[in-house]
């Protein structure tokens, strides 16, 4: 009995207004004994309100950043997938042999970021959320430093196409976030939860379902918000049928096992002399027209013939009603898509509607696809990056009317019936730009769930007798470590 009293007295003696000594056991003890905390500890103990305010500020900064980062990636999972593939390729990982691993990593990344951001912003899982955020920053901080120094990719892709920042600014942002996360590791438990611990699992599940649904729509159809130049309602080409900046290309030919590069000013070799065209390389952009009005489309989407040595953009995209099949990587195109593509081509022939494909790939890969799929539609070529900018999916479809994009969709989202689908409806089958309204509706549902959980938490605090029969307060305290 006496020993129990001494132990209890010792526990009470260790307690402070901030509860610093009880932070995360051994890790907390190390933080408590650090030089910085020893210097500021007396001040923080004297003014606990300052610590609470700073903790909420860090919660808001880190939580909002994680939410924006996760949501922007989730809206455009194809773009996130392309960026992760760029990273892995730059690190010399065999991405081609990984199957769907990179895609699974894509969904895992933006889902964890979003759920952790919501948890931090609402005060849920006060111990676990900062730890998971710290693990993320332990990966992202050195990764962003490597990107800034080595410059293996053009931009980090932290916020997708929603907000593109330079690599060095990305590193600076991650340094600031890491400092804020360290603060939360020490003090996140000193502030209250907006959602009671026994309801926090509902908030986590709702947040995860929300971001996964957003990602599912973006992957199988099109992103709910299009951050790229080729939005619905804009022309595929600029008004004068030429981009403001003209790309400069080099052409690679092969003969006797050796490759040679030729510029546009050189005389290209003849295939009759044994030369074989290999690929076209985009080197730079030169300005060819004056500045256009703000907000106008200035995309540089160009279409080439099958061999890639003749620009046929103005000839192919000539106006009227058109359906364009976009294939960013024809070598990865599944044969299961051939029936649906051929069916769309047959439907387009019943009306005055052009149907053709624009693919990225070698002439041999295009010819192999034509033979295996028995496709009778024309196939042209373009740069894979340009195709990916226009629409997401491999393959994807866009509908044009008088040169303007009227819909977009991934082929996987189409449900084509032999009897019910006619050519007149081909311009009605794609996503028509209502994605922002869908995103608003889904966000309102999530916000309503979180607000309801917060209201129940507030009522439980204000009217504890109402919940005394249905909630075991002691069990909730043990779950989170502290009362809400």
C-alpha positions in Angstrom: 0.0 0.0 0.0 2.8 2.3 0.9 4.7 1.5 -2.3 1.6 2.3 -4.3 1.3 5.7 -2.6 4.9 6.5 -3.4 4.5 5.4 -7.0 1.4 7.5 -7.3 3.1 10.5 -5.8 6.0 10.0 -8.2 3.6 10.0 -11.2 1.9 13.2 -9.9 5.3 14.8 -9.4 6.3 14.1 -13.0 3.2 15.7 -14.4 3.5 19.2 -15.8 0.8 21.6 -17.3 1.9 20.4 -20.7 2.5 16.7 -19.9 5.9 16.9 -21.6 7.4 14.1 -19.7 4.8 11.6 -20.9 5.3 12.2 -24.6 5.9 9.0 -26.5 7.8 7.0 -23.9 11.5 6.7 -24.8 11.2 8.9 -27.9 9.5 11.5 -25.8 12.2 11.3 -23.1 14.8 11.9 -25.8 12.9 15.0 -27.0 12.4 16.3 -23.5 16.1 16.1 -22.8 17.1 17.8 -26.1 19.0 21.1 -25.9 16.3 23.1 -27.7 13.5 21.9 -25.4 15.5 22.4 -22.3 15.9 26.1 -23.3 12.3 26.6 -24.0 10.7 24.2 -21.5 10.4 26.8 -18.6 8.8 29.3 -20.9 6.3 26.7 -22.3 5.4 25.5 -18.8 4.9 29.1 -17.7 2.7 29.9 -20.7 0.9 26.7 -21.7 -1.6 28.8 -23.8 1.2 29.7 -26.2 2.0 26.1 -26.7 -1.6 25.2 -27.4 -1.9 28.0 -29.9 1.3 27.1 -31.7 0.2 23.4 -31.7 -3.1 24.3 -33.4 -1.2 26.4 -35.9 1.1 23.5 -36.7 -1.9 21.2 -37.0 -3.5 23.6 -39.5 -0.3 24.1 -41.6 0.7 20.4 -41.8 -2.9 19.1 -42.0 -3.9 21.5 -44.8 -0.7 20.8 -46.7 -1.3 17.0 -46.5 -4.9 17.4 -47.5 -4.2 19.6 -50.6 -1.3 17.3 -51.6 -3.4 14.1 -51.2 -6.4 15.6 -52.9 -4.6 17.0 -55.9 -2.9 13.6 -56.4 -6.1 11.7 -55.9 -8.0 13.9 -58.4 -5.5 13.0 -61.1 -4.2 9.5 -60.3 -2.9 9.0 -63.8 -0.7 12.1 -63.4 0.5 10.9 -60.0 1.2 7.4 -61.5 3.3 9.0 -64.4 5.3 11.1 -61.9 6.0 8.1 -59.6 7.1 6.2 -62.7 9.5 9.0 -63.6 11.0 8.9 -60.1 11.4 5.1 -60.2 12.9 5.2 -63.7 15.4 7.9 -62.6 16.4 5.7 -59.8 17.0 2.8 -62.3 14.2 0.6 -60.9 12.8 -1.9 -63.4 9.3 -0.3 -63.4 8.3 -2.2 -66.5 8.5 -5.6 -64.7 6.6 -4.4 -61.6 3.1 -4.8 -63.1 0.6 -2.8 -61.1 2.9 -2.1 -58.2 3.4 1.5 -59.1 -0.3 2.0 -59.5 -1.0 0.5 -56.0 1.8 2.8 -54.6 0.0 5.8 -56.2 -3.3 5.1 -54.5 -1.6 4.3 -51.2 0.4 7.5 -51.3 -2.4 10.0 -51.8 -4.8 8.1 -49.6 -2.4 8.1 -46.6 -1.6 11.8 -47.2 -5.2 12.8 -47.2 -6.3 10.7 -44.2 -3.3 11.9 -42.1 -4.1 15.5 -43.1 -7.7 15.2 -42.0 -6.7 13.5 -38.8 -4.2 16.3 -38.0 -6.7 19.0 -38.8 -9.4 17.5 -36.6 -7.1 16.3 -33.8 -7.8 12.6 -34.4 -5.3 10.0 -33.4 -3.1 12.5 -31.6 -0.2 10.1 -31.2 -0.4 8.1 -34.4 -1.0 11.0 -36.9 2.2 12.9 -36.1 4.2 9.6 -36.2 2.9 8.7 -39.6 3.4 12.3 -40.8 7.0 12.1 -39.5 7.6 8.8 -41.4 6.4 10.4 -44.6 8.6 13.4 -44.1 11.6 11.1 -43.4 11.2 9.8 -46.9 10.1 13.1 -48.6 12.8 15.4 -47.1 15.9 13.5 -48.4 14.0 12.7 -51.7 13.3 16.4 -52.3 16.9 17.3 -51.6 18.1 14.7 -54.2 15.6 16.1 -56.7 16.8 19.6 -56.1 20.4 18.7 -56.5 20.3 16.1 -59.2 17.3 17.5 -61.0 16.1 14.1 -62.4 12.6 15.3 -63.1 11.2 18.7 -64.2 9.0 19.2 -61.1 8.3 17.2 -57.9 4.6 16.7 -58.5 3.8 17.3 -54.9 0.5 19.0 -55.8 0.1 17.4 -59.2 -0.8 19.8 -62.0 -2.8 21.9 -59.5 0.3 23.8 -58.3 3.7 23.3 -59.9 6.6 24.5 -57.8 10.4 24.3 -58.4 12.5 21.6 -56.9 14.3 23.9 -54.5 11.1 25.4 -53.3 9.8 21.9 -52.7 12.8 21.1 -50.5 12.3 24.4 -48.6 8.6 23.5 -48.1 9.6 20.0 -46.8 12.1 21.5 -44.3 9.3 23.7 -42.9 6.9 20.8 -42.7 9.5 18.6 -41.0 10.0 21.3 -38.3 6.2 21.5 -37.8 5.9 17.7 -37.6 8.6 17.6 -34.9 6.7 20.1 -32.9 3.5 18.0 -33.2 5.5 14.9 -32.1 6.2 16.7 -28.9 3.0 18.7 -28.2 0.1 17.3 -30.3 -1.3 15.6 -27.3 -1.7 18.8 -25.2 -4.6 20.1 -27.2 -8.1 18.7 -27.4 -9.7 16.6 -30.2 -12.5 18.0 -32.3 -13.8 14.5 -32.6 -14.0 12.2 -29.6 -11.7 9.2 -29.6 -14.5 6.6 -29.8 -15.7 8.2 -33.0 -12.4 8.8 -34.7 -12.4 5.6 -36.6 -15.6 6.8 -38.4 -13.7 10.0 -39.5 -10.8 7.9 -40.8 -13.0 5.5 -42.7 -15.1 8.3 -44.2 -11.9 10.2 -45.3 -10.4 7.1 -46.8 -13.6 6.2 -48.7 -13.8 9.8 -50.0 -10.3 10.0 -51.4 -10.5 6.5 -52.8 -13.7 7.3 -54.7 -12.2 10.5 -56.1 -9.2 8.5 -57.2 -11.3 5.7 -58.7 -13.3 8.2 -60.8 -10.1 10.0 -61.9 -8.5 6.7 -63.0 -11.4 4.9 -64.7 -13.0 8.0 -66.3 -11.3 11.4 -66.1 -10.1 13.7 -63.3 -13.0 15.5 -61.7 -11.1 18.8 -62.2 -8.8 19.2 -65.2 -5.7 21.3 -64.3 -4.2 20.8 -67.8 -4.4 23.2 -70.9 -6.8 21.0 -72.8 -10.0 21.5 -70.8 -13.5 20.7 -72.1 -14.7 23.6 -74.2 -11.3 24.7 -75.4 -9.9 24.1 -78.9 -7.5 21.2 -79.3 -5.4 23.5 -81.5 -4.8 27.2 -81.3 -6.9 29.6 -83.3 -4.5 29.9 -86.2 -3.9 26.1 -86.3 -0.4 26.7 -85.0 0.9 26.9 -81.5 2.5 30.0 -80.1 5.7 28.1 -79.7 6.9 25.7 -82.4 8.8 22.6 -81.3 12.3 21.9 -82.8 12.9 18.3 -83.5 15.9 16.0 -84.2 15.4 12.7 -86.1 17.3 9.6 -85.3 18.1 7.1 -88.1 19.8 3.7 -88.0 22.1 2.0 -90.5 24.3 -1.0 -90.1 23.7 -1.0 -86.4 24.8 2.6 -85.9 22.5 5.5 -85.1 22.8 9.0 -86.5 20.9 12.2 -85.5 19.8 14.7 -88.1 18.3 18.2 -87.4 15.4 19.7 -89.3 17.9 21.7 -91.5 19.7 18.5 -92.6 18.7 16.4 -95.5 17.1 13.3 -94.1 18.5 10.0 -95.4 16.5 7.8 -97.7 15.3 4.4 -96.6 16.3 3.1 -100.1 19.9 3.6 -99.0 19.5 1.3 -96.0 18.5 3.9 -93.4 15.8 3.1 -90.9 13.8 5.8 -89.0 14.1 5.2 -85.2 12.5 8.1 -83.3 12.0 11.8 -83.2 13.3 13.9 -80.3 11.8 17.2 -79.2 14.7 19.5 -78.3 13.3 23.0 -77.6 10.5 25.4 -78.4 10.9 28.6 -80.5 8.4 31.4 -80.5 6.5 31.7 -83.8 3.5 33.9 -83.0 2.7 36.9 -80.8 1.3 36.6 -77.3 -2.3 35.3 -77.1 -5.0 36.5 -74.8 -4.8 35.4 -71.2 -6.7 32.2 -70.6 -6.6 31.0 -74.2 -5.4 27.6 -75.1 -1.7 27.6 -76.1 -1.1 23.8 -76.1 1.5 22.4 -78.5 -0.3 19.2 -79.4 0.9 18.1 -82.8 0.0 15.1 -84.9 2.5 13.3 -87.2 2.1 10.6 -89.8 2.8 7.0 -88.9 6.5 7.2 -89.5 6.8 10.4 -87.5 8.5 12.5 -90.1 5.6 14.7 -91.4 3.4 17.0 -89.4 -0.3 16.4 -90.4 -2.0 18.3 -87.6 -3.9 20.8 -89.7 -4.9 18.1 -92.2 -6.2 15.6 -89.6 -7.9 17.9 -87.1 -9.7 19.8 -89.8 -13.1 20.4 -88.1 -16.5 18.9 -88.0 -17.4 16.0 -85.7 -14.4 13.8 -84.7 -13.6 11.1 -82.2 -9.9 10.7 -81.5 -8.5 7.6 -79.8 -5.4 8.6 -77.7 -2.9 5.9 -76.9 0.1 7.2 -74.8 1.8 3.8 -75.0 0.7 1.4 -77.7 3.0 -1.3 -76.6 1.1 -1.5 -73.3 -2.3 -1.5 -74.9 -4.4 -4.6 -74.0 -5.9 -6.6 -76.8 -9.1 -6.8 -74.7 -9.7 -3.2 -75.8 -9.7 -4.0 -79.6 -13.3 -5.0 -79.8 -14.6 -1.9 -78.1 -12.4 0.3 -80.3 -13.4 -1.4 -83.5 -17.1 -1.1 -82.5 -16.6 2.7 -82.0 -15.1 2.9 -85.4 -18.0 1.1 -87.0 -20.5 3.4 -85.2 -18.7 6.5 -86.4 -18.9 5.3 -90.0 -22.7 5.4 -89.8 -22.6 9.2 -89.5 -20.5 12.0 -90.8 -18.0 11.6 -88.1 -14.2 11.0 -88.4 -12.6 8.4 -86.1 -8.8 8.0 -85.9 -6.1 7.1 -83.4 -3.1 9.1 -82.2 -0.5 6.9 -80.6 2.9 7.0 -79.1 5.2 4.2 -80.2 7.5 2.9 -82.8 6.3 2.2 -86.4 6.8 -1.5 -85.7 4.6 -1.4 -82.6 1.9 0.4 -84.4 1.9 -2.1 -87.3 1.8 -5.0 -84.8 -1.2 -3.5 -83.1 -3.0 -3.0 -86.4 -2.4 -6.6 -87.4 -3.4 -8.1 -84.0 -6.5 -5.9 -83.5 -7.7 -5.9 -87.2 -8.3 -2.2 -86.9 -9.3 -0.4 -90.1 -9.0 3.2 -88.6 -6.1 5.5 -89.4 -3.3 5.6 -86.8 -1.1 8.7 -86.5 1.6 9.5 -84.0 2.4 12.1 -81.4 4.7 12.6 -78.3 3.6 10.5 -75.3 3.8 13.5 -73.0 1.5 15.6 -75.3 -1.1 12.7 -75.5 -1.1 12.4 -71.7 -1.8 16.1 -71.3 -4.8 16.0 -73.5 -6.7 13.1 -71.7 -5.9 10.5 -69.1 -6.0 6.7 -69.8 -4.4 4.2 -72.0 -6.3 4.5 -74.2 -8.5 7.5 -73.8 -11.1 9.2 -76.1 -11.9 12.8 -76.8 -14.8 14.1 -78.9 -14.3 17.2 -81.0 -16.9 19.4 -82.6 -15.5 22.1 -84.9 -12.1 21.7 -83.3 -13.3 22.1 -79.7 -13.1 19.4 -77.1 -16.7 18.5 -76.0 -16.0 15.5 -73.9 -13.2 13.2 -72.6 -13.3 9.7 -71.2 -11.1 6.7 -70.7 -12.0 3.8 -72.8 -12.5 1.7 -69.7 -15.4 3.9 -68.6 -17.5 3.2 -71.8 -20.3 0.7 -71.8 -21.0 0.0 -75.5 -24.1 -2.1 -76.5 -24.5 -3.4 -80.0 -28.2 -2.4 -80.1 -28.5 0.7 -77.9 -25.4 2.8 -78.9 -25.6 4.7 -82.2 -23.4 7.2 -83.9 -25.6 10.1 -83.0 -24.7 9.5 -79.3 -21.0 9.4 -79.8 -20.7 13.0 -78.8 -22.7 12.3 -75.6 -20.7 9.4 -74.1 -17.9 11.2 -72.4 -17.4 13.2 -69.3 -18.7 16.7 -70.1 -17.1 18.8 -67.4 -19.5 18.2 -64.5 -16.6 16.8 -62.5 -16.2 19.9 -60.3 -19.9 19.6 -59.2 -19.4 15.9 -58.3 -16.3 16.8 -56.3 -18.2 19.5 -54.4 -21.0 17.0 -53.6 -18.6 14.4 -52.3 -16.8 17.0 -50.3 -20.0 18.2 -48.8 -20.9 14.7 -47.7 -17.4 14.2 -46.0 -17.7 17.6 -44.3 -21.2 16.8 -43.1 -19.9 13.5 -41.6 -17.0 15.2 -39.8 -19.3 18.1 -38.6 -21.8 15.6 -37.2 -19.0 13.7 -35.4 -17.7 17.0 -34.0 -21.2 17.9 -32.8 -21.6 14.6 -31.0 -18.2 15.3 -29.3 -19.3 18.8 -28.3 -22.6 17.5 -26.8 -20.7 14.8 -25.0 -18.5 17.4 -23.3 -21.4 19.9 -22.6 -23.9 17.3 -21.5 -21.9 14.3 -20.2 -24.9 12.9 -18.3 -26.7 12.3 -21.6 -23.9 10.0 -22.7 -23.0 8.4 -19.4 -25.1 5.4 -20.0 -23.8 4.7 -23.5 -20.2 5.6 -23.4 -17.4 4.2 -21.3 -15.3 7.3 -20.6 -12.5 5.4 -19.1 -12.2 3.2 -22.1 -12.0 6.2 -24.4 -9.3 7.8 -22.3 -7.2 4.6 -22.5 -7.7 4.5 -26.3 -6.3 7.9 -27.0 -4.1 8.4 -23.9 -5.8 11.6 -22.8 -9.3 13.0 -22.4 -10.6 14.9 -25.5 
